Structure formats: structure tokens, C-alpha cells
Amino acid sequence: MTTTTARDRWLAGHGPIVHRDDTVARIDTLVERLHGDDRIASPEAGYALLAAADRLACVAMNVVAHMTYARRIDLSGAPLAADDFKPVPEGHTGGALNMVQGFVGYLLANALTGDTRGWIMGQGHCVAAIEAVNALTGDVSPNQRGRYDRSAEGLSRLVADFYSYAIGADGRPAVPLGSHAGADTAGAVSEGGYLGFAGLQYVHMPLPGESVVAFLSDGAFEEQRGQDWAPRWWRAEDSGYAIPVMILNGRRIEQRTQIVQEGGAAWLAGDVRHNGFAPTIVDGRDPAAVACAIVEAEEALRAFAADPQRRYPARLPYVIAETEKGFGFPGAGTNAAHNLPLAGSPHHDAAARESFNRGAAALFVPPTELDDALTAFACHDAQGRARESAHPMAHRDPPAPTLPEPAWAAPGGRASAMAALDRWFVALVDANPGLRVRIGNPDELASNKMGATLQRLKHRVNEPEPGVAEDLHGAVITALNEEAVAAAALANKGGLNLIVSYEAFAVKMLGLLRQEAIFARHQRETGRPPRWLPVPLVVTSHTWENSKNEQSHQDPTIGEALLGEMSDTVRVLFPVDGNTAVAALRDVYAGRGQLACMLVSKREVDERFDAAAAQRLVHDGAGHLVGDPADAEVQLVAIGAYQLDAALDAQRHLAARGHRACVSVVLEPGRLRIPRDAIEAAFVVDDARLHALFPPGLSRVLLSHTRPEPMLGVLRRLDSGPARTRALGYISRGGTLDVPGMLFANRCTWAHAVDACAMVAGWRREALFDQAQRDALDGRGDPRALSAGAR
């Protein structure tokens, strides 16, 4: 009688999964090596895990197909009837089927070596693969626990919830499951809704001693420049192991990917090799091939890190998992596989129903075999390791940073607020040697008055140039690509980060920032707020001080757009001098799980707030500088440093003519907004404090760094209506001008502020301006009539 060994059982494959000769040869070598290193108890145990992976992958693919089409799943393998199907199927089925092989391969690599690696998935629309595998293995999130499991009832609930569009009374999704990776996807660190960003981030994610597997999309390969720069940034001295796995299925939504059009896996291997990677092409239809490639890639990096003669750039691994879209189910390899691979809806169409049942039958695994497979993968306790949902990148909680006392400037002088930030940030870095630092820098850190930071941390390069602030191990990630450098900071959630950019060009970062903000906010809503240190984006060389350049350099969009996000998660701050800038940045770093956008002038501005006043302004989000609102006829509200200059000039002009105006500063508009939910309500100031700062009924003129309309919307609680409230700001006019010209072009000078005060207070213009000034205000006189300032 012939005994079937575990290796024989694995070699036989299961369902659509077969093992190519090259995969078998590599697996045999790997199993022998792992056994020799005492990482697996015996070759038999290794092959048992490999056979279990085939069965787990087949069941997970079956669950994915059911999530798209069915209302329930029958684990006995019985065919489904028409009423068992959703009337309107939905799902990114093909990519999710491919991700099953990748994710099971990742679990298999972990089980074979006894290590829990981190993971990130760029193609977040393939979340069905992750949720199906997690439900089967029992590694679900707290909100999913008790709802989804490997029973027929638990899997049927998962299937029915997928694209159920269920909504709760609070307006939030009523099920802990979405179309993309979310806060309730166990182990997820990113939604992956914006293709290409995972390819920028993964190399900056792992700390020393950690590993991360990044699942990348061949469609996203065309989306985002910068993914091929990973070898420029990776250093064994301060980073863990970063392993990209490209799921190469060859299709976008409507056509073949550019990679396939150029020549497929071989072409891609040549391309990434040219960019410093060491590519490996494996069978993406086989979880064993993916697992083997992950282990081999990590071993190669480990050997490089152990070599005292190592030289950079390291040839980073790059796993190309070649497959066909929708592998394992009818319709594979077609455009239709992206969403709905069947030719019709099984609920209505008998042929489609027969095709579905035939495809599901090919993936069937008997219940006892599934039990054995899941038992084999339930090895975490025996191996003394965390489950995959608890990988370190999903639970960052670095120690609170030491926040040094700033060297506060005395009011009355003039200085660059960016230079003040620079000095304090260097002190922050020096006070926190245990936090890995990443600075996202599109190019001009020194020009943006952060020269001390650059000298302290230096550009990271492979071949430093003598006499330039460059170093092999520099912490400044510099490239003329805003998304790529911002990703370096956003991915370093175990460390200390800063992004610095021109205001106009920071708009390119918006999609990445918004994806991070949404994911963090959803984590807050689930009751598990993120614990990573906040990531500030400092935008300078901004709209008003970039007057010398063309209008392309004069764009306040980034602050306006981020003010649309939830203010408790995305803070937008407008400091007006060095002390308020440093106080604001220091306060930002005291938080957790937040992004911040700070709009800071790099040109010299007047120092107007002392240490106590600056910190009070940050605490309250707004404050007074001149006058008393209780005694004022009109309140000038400045949001931005140049706007404060204009407001103060306007106040002096009015005072010289017998009118009482007070000048207030709004540092953080989001603290004053109408809250949109309970979390934001806990962040904004209450009515009593707001009314003390901005008495109801008082006429107001807002002078905003941004376009006036978005700011009026955010500050609706200050608005007494168009007859009593006016807002000035950027009105999309500019060009090659000086600062007074920029202010005049956008009707934001002191004189325009006084004119607006006259409108809301009912004063006669003739009593406030001479004829030349009125003509200039009305656009028919010489603008120089206003250039002398308030008189």
C-alpha cells in the first residue's frame, strides 16, 4: 500500500491551483533550508502548510465570488438557486481573486518562517480577498468579531453585507465592511483607493527588525512616478525589510496594462532592474510561489544587511507575481473580469447561474479538509508570534516626543517665521534621538529658510557630493515629486516627520493627504484612534510672498481643500509670526494620529505675539491683538500674516478718523466652525468662548489668506450676514508683481479693508479716503495712491 505524503498531497494541487516545475524546485530547496535552520519542525510539516494554503486559497476565492454575486454561501458545495443571488451584483472580482493568492502566500510565508510581517495593499478595491481570508482564519477586527467567521452563517453574513449599502441612523455605513480596505479591515493601514501611493510608501514603513510585504498593482505602475526610487531611499541601518509583490494580471478596467502592451513580465523585470531592483518572476496563480519569493527576498536583504562591505544602493527585491485577471473563476483574462466576470446576472440568467455554480464547484474544498487547513495556519501561539492583524505597522504607538521649550522672540522685531520653525525643529530632533526622522522635501529646503534642518539631517543620496548637505544616511528625502516625498513622511509612522513645500505645489500632495486623513478619521469613528505622531505639512513661499512669480505659484488651494476635511483629524493653521508658528508646530506634535497644514511666511514679518500670547492663540484658535470687541464698532479678523499687516494698517487709518476698530487673529479656523459630528464637536470651541472672541451682531471684515468664499463657509458662526460681514481674500488674480501689487490685484490692501468696514458699518467713504484713493479703489486711478499705507 502506497502512503500519500504531505509533499504528494501538495504536489497534487487543488482546484485550479497547480504547481509548476520551477515552483516545485524552489519550494523543495526552501523547505530543506527552513528545516535545516530549525524554523520548521520537519519537511512534512512544511509541506502540510503548503497543501493547506492551496485549500485556504480555493475557499477564499469561492467566498470572493460569492461576495460579488450571492446572498449566502453553502459550504457543502450544493449549487445555489436564483433567489440565492443578489439582484444587482457588484465587486472588483478579478483583482480580488488575484489578491487571494497573494495574501494567502503572505500568510504562508509567515507560517513557514514563524515571523509576522506587515502588509499594505495598494489595490484597496481588492479588499474582498483580505476580508474573505480573515473571516476564514478568524483574524477579524473588533467590530467584525461575532459577525463574520468561518461558519456558513458567518460567511453568509459577510457575503450579504458586501455592497449591501446598509446605512445607520447616524449616516454612517451600518456594516463593518466596505468596497475598499477600511478601518474595520483587520491589519489594514491604508484604504488603497488612490492607486500608486502604496508603491511610494512601503519602503519607508518598516523600522529595523520589521518586514513589510507591499502588494502592488500593475495598473498603478502607470499611475504614480516615484515607485521605482525605492533603492534610493532604503538603508539597512535604519529600515526593516521592504518586499514589493507586483500582482501582474495584465489588465486595467477596459484594456491591457501598459506593462503587458510593452512585453509583460519580462519587460517589467528589465525595467525595474534598470532602476536598481533585483526582480523575480513567479507564478502568481500559486500561493506557494508567492510565499517562497517573499522568504527569498527577505533572506537576500538580510544577507545584504549583514555584509560589512555593503554598498548602496542595495538591489532591492521585486517580486513579479504573473497571473491572469480573475484567475480561478469563469471569465478570467477578460476585461469583464475586473468587476463582473460572468456574462449575466445569476439571479436573472440561467446560463450565468450555471457558470457561477460550475466555477464554485471547481473551488470546493470538503469541510474536513478546510478544518485541517485552518488548523495548520493557526500556529501563532505555538510560534510565539502575533496574528497578522496585529503586525506592528497597523498599531504604531511611538513614545510621546520631548517638546523642547522654544527660544521665544521678543515682540517688536522682524524675523522669518520659517527660520524660527527651523531652529525649533532642530532642537526637537536633538531632543528625540530614538525617533527616526523623515523630512519630505520637493526641493528647496534651504531656500525655504530651513537651512539648519538641512545641515543637521542632510539629503539622503547614494553618492554624497563634497561640500553639499548630502549624506548616505540623510533623513531628508528630496525629489522633484511632491507625492513621493510626502509619502516618505506619511509612511514613517513610527517616527518623527515633517513635509515642507511651496504652497502652490503642495496641491499635488492632496490626494495622498486626503487618503491618510480619511483612514485615520475612520479609525477614530470605530473607537480605535490611531496613535502615530502627527505629520505636519508646512507650506511656505506662499501665495502672497510669491508675488514675484507667475500666477501658477500663487495658489491657496491646499489650505482651502484641507479645511474641508474633519478638523479634529486635519488641522489647518495660519501663524502670523515666528512665535505663533513655533507654538503651533509644538502643539501639533503633542497630538496623535493627525495631519496638519501650516501656512507660514518665509519673508521677515513683525513679531507681534509674545510667548504667552502665542500659546494662548494656539490653544483657543483665535485671539485679539488690538482693541476690545466689546467697545469696537467693527472687528477686523485676520487669517494670515500679510492679512494681519493689512488689518493693522486699516485699524490705524480708522482710528485716525475717529472710528473704533479692533483687530483679531484666527490661527486655526477649524476650531471655530460648525461641528459636523460629535468627534468634531469635542474639538471646536464652544459658543461661550466663541462669543467672547467674536461678539454676536458686531460688524466684521475678514481678511483671509485663502479665497474668501471657502473661509466664510468655515467661519459661518462668525457671519452675521452680508450686510454686517464682508470677506476679502485671494480672488484668483496674480502675475509677476510685488507684494503691494499682489494685494491690490486681489483687493486685499489696508484700503480695501477700510472700504469694506465702511460698507458693513454704514460710514461714508468720502470721510475715509481722498479722491485719489477712492479712484484707486474703484479701479480707475493709480494704485500707487494706496502704496504709502494707512494715513
Disulfide bonds with the S-S distance in Angstrom:
none
